[in-house]
Amino acid sequence: MTEALIIVLHPSRWGEAKALRLQALENDPLAFATSYEEALEYADEVWRTRTKAAFEREGAIALYAEVDGTLVGMAGAGWSDRRKTRHVAEVYAVYVKPNHRGKGIGAALVQGLLDELKALPQIEKVKLSVTGSNEAAVALYRRLGFEAVGNARRALKIDGRYYDLHYMELWLR
Ligand SMILES: CC(C)(COP(=O)(O)OP(=O)(O)OC[C@H]1O[C@@H](n2cnc3c(N)ncnc32)[C@H](O)[C@@H]1OP(=O)(O)O)[C@@H](O)C(=O)NCCC(=O)NCCS
């Protein structure tokens, strides 16, 4: 069990969502395809729109972990309404602040997303990609039922070094 509250963030708190995401990208660059430098350039309107879309479940959901009123973790999922791919959702932007790790918060966030996705009748499968060397994240996803389905070699290039991506999937129904 985790001490954190798992919440859907009200759009008025978009600034906190921005700060947490930027911290994630800066602290753990190997874990995400978006670079910190790229995200720093987003206009505030982008953060506002994303937080509102996730609140209204317009093609995305985001869950946040809150401890004593402060955001300490997040996880997102998105899907499209394109006919051929609308049965597939993708989990992304999973992050827990370093001093709150190992307490079940990441698992609670991702399980919360899976529960939300199960309630959407069109979604049958959830996919994600994770840097192959990210053992904590791979173990987290495995524990929640995701299975490895393949690798993309040298999919990320960060400061001149290449990283493979590991693809994982979970069938919801
Ligand atoms: C991956 C991450 C989200 C895990 O969050 P967390 O809150 O520490 O995870 P939890 O405490 O909920 O752990 C759940 C399970 O994940 C696995 N796990 C988590 N941390 C682990 C670690 N350091 N080593 C091995 N397994 C780990 C375990 O299976 C654990 O279950 P258990 O406690 O029953 O053994 C966190 O380490 C993080 O934010 N990392 C940086 C960003 C990142 O890698 N995001 C994922 C991008 S795909």
The ligand as an SDF file (V2000), in Angstrom:
LIG
                    3D

 48 50  0  0  0  0  0  0  0  0999 V2000
    9.9710    3.0890  -12.5150 C   0  0  0  0  0  0  0  0  0  0  0  0
    9.3690    3.8950  -11.3530 C   0  0  0  0  0  0  0  0  0  0  0  0
    8.1670    4.6680  -11.8770 C   0  0  0  0  0  0  0  0  0  0  0  0
    8.9160    2.8980  -10.2630 C   0  0  0  0  0  0  0  0  0  0  0  0
    8.1980    3.6560   -9.2820 O   0  0  0  0  0  0  0  0  0  0  0  0
    8.1160    3.1720   -7.7550 P   0  0  0  0  0  0  0  0  0  0  0  0
    7.0680    3.9710   -7.0890 O   0  0  0  0  0  0  0  0  0  0  0  0
    9.4570    3.1760   -7.1420 O   0  0  0  0  0  0  0  0  0  0  0  0
    7.6410    1.6550   -7.9530 O   0  0  0  0  0  0  0  0  0  0  0  0
    6.8680    0.7660   -6.8800 P   0  0  0  0  0  0  0  0  0  0  0  0
    7.3790    1.0450   -5.5040 O   0  0  0  0  0  0  0  0  0  0  0  0
    5.4080    0.9080   -7.1100 O   0  0  0  0  0  0  0  0  0  0  0  0
    7.3150   -0.6870   -7.2990 O   0  0  0  0  0  0  0  0  0  0  0  0
    6.4400   -1.5580   -7.9890 C   0  0  0  0  0  0  0  0  0  0  0  0
    7.2390   -2.7120   -8.5630 C   0  0  0  0  0  0  0  0  0  0  0  0
    8.1720   -2.2260   -9.5200 O   0  0  0  0  0  0  0  0  0  0  0  0
    9.3860   -2.9760   -9.4260 C   0  0  0  0  0  0  0  0  0  0  0  0
   10.4640   -2.0770   -9.0200 N   0  0  0  0  0  0  0  0  0  0  0  0
   10.3410   -0.7800   -8.6360 C   0  0  0  0  0  0  0  0  0  0  0  0
   11.5680   -0.2720   -8.3890 N   0  0  0  0  0  0  0  0  0  0  0  0
   12.4680   -1.2480   -8.6360 C   0  0  0  0  0  0  0  0  0  0  0  0
   13.8850   -1.3100   -8.5930 C   0  0  0  0  0  0  0  0  0  0  0  0
   14.6260   -0.2700   -8.2390 N   0  0  0  0  0  0  0  0  0  0  0  0
   14.4720   -2.4810   -8.9420 N   0  0  0  0  0  0  0  0  0  0  0  0
   13.7400   -3.5510   -9.3220 C   0  0  0  0  0  0  0  0  0  0  0  0
   12.3760   -3.5500   -9.3750 N   0  0  0  0  0  0  0  0  0  0  0  0
   11.7680   -2.4080   -9.0430 C   0  0  0  0  0  0  0  0  0  0  0  0
    9.1400   -4.0580   -8.4060 C   0  0  0  0  0  0  0  0  0  0  0  0
    8.6120   -5.1780   -9.0990 O   0  0  0  0  0  0  0  0  0  0  0  0
    8.0820   -3.4370   -7.5480 C   0  0  0  0  0  0  0  0  0  0  0  0
    7.2590   -4.3910   -6.9380 O   0  0  0  0  0  0  0  0  0  0  0  0
    7.6700   -4.9800   -5.4770 P   0  0  0  0  0  0  0  0  0  0  0  0
    7.8690   -3.8010   -4.5960 O   0  0  0  0  0  0  0  0  0  0  0  0
    6.5010   -5.8070   -5.1120 O   0  0  0  0  0  0  0  0  0  0  0  0
    8.9200   -5.7360   -5.6910 O   0  0  0  0  0  0  0  0  0  0  0  0
   10.4290    4.8530  -10.7290 C   0  0  0  0  0  0  0  0  0  0  0  0
   11.5880    4.1310  -10.4200 O   0  0  0  0  0  0  0  0  0  0  0  0
   10.7940    6.0310  -11.6240 C   0  0  0  0  0  0  0  0  0  0  0  0
   10.1240    7.0570  -11.6340 O   0  0  0  0  0  0  0  0  0  0  0  0
   11.9040    5.8800  -12.3940 N   0  0  0  0  0  0  0  0  0  0  0  0
   12.3690    6.9660  -13.2700 C   0  0  0  0  0  0  0  0  0  0  0  0
   11.4250    7.2230  -14.4220 C   0  0  0  0  0  0  0  0  0  0  0  0
   11.1280    5.9800  -15.2110 C   0  0  0  0  0  0  0  0  0  0  0  0
   11.9670    5.1200  -15.4050 O   0  0  0  0  0  0  0  0  0  0  0  0
    9.8810    5.8840  -15.6920 N   0  0  0  0  0  0  0  0  0  0  0  0
    9.4210    4.7870  -16.5210 C   0  0  0  0  0  0  0  0  0  0  0  0
    9.5870    5.1390  -17.9510 C   0  0  0  0  0  0  0  0  0  0  0  0
    9.0630    3.7810  -19.0310 S   0  0  0  0  0  0  0  0  0  0  0  0
  1  2  1  0
  2  3  1  0
  2  4  1  0
  2 36  1  0
  4  5  1  0
  5  6  1  0
  6  7  2  0
  6  8  1  0
  6  9  1  0
  9 10  1  0
 10 11  2  0
 10 12  1  0
 10 13  1  0
 13 14  1  0
 14 15  1  0
 15 16  1  0
 15 30  1  0
 16 17  1  0
 17 18  1  0
 17 28  1  0
 18 19  1  0
 18 27  1  0
 19 20  2  0
 20 21  1  0
 21 22  1  0
 21 27  2  0
 22 23  1  0
 22 24  2  0
 24 25  1  0
 25 26  2  0
 26 27  1  0
 28 29  1  0
 28 30  1  0
 30 31  1  0
 31 32  1  0
 32 33  2  0
 32 34  1  0
 32 35  1  0
 36 37  1  0
 36 38  1  0
 38 39  2  0
 38 40  1  0
 40 41  1  0
 41 42  1  0
 42 43  1  0
 43 44  2  0
 43 45  1  0
 45 46  1  0
 46 47  1  0
 47 48  1  0
M  END
$$$$
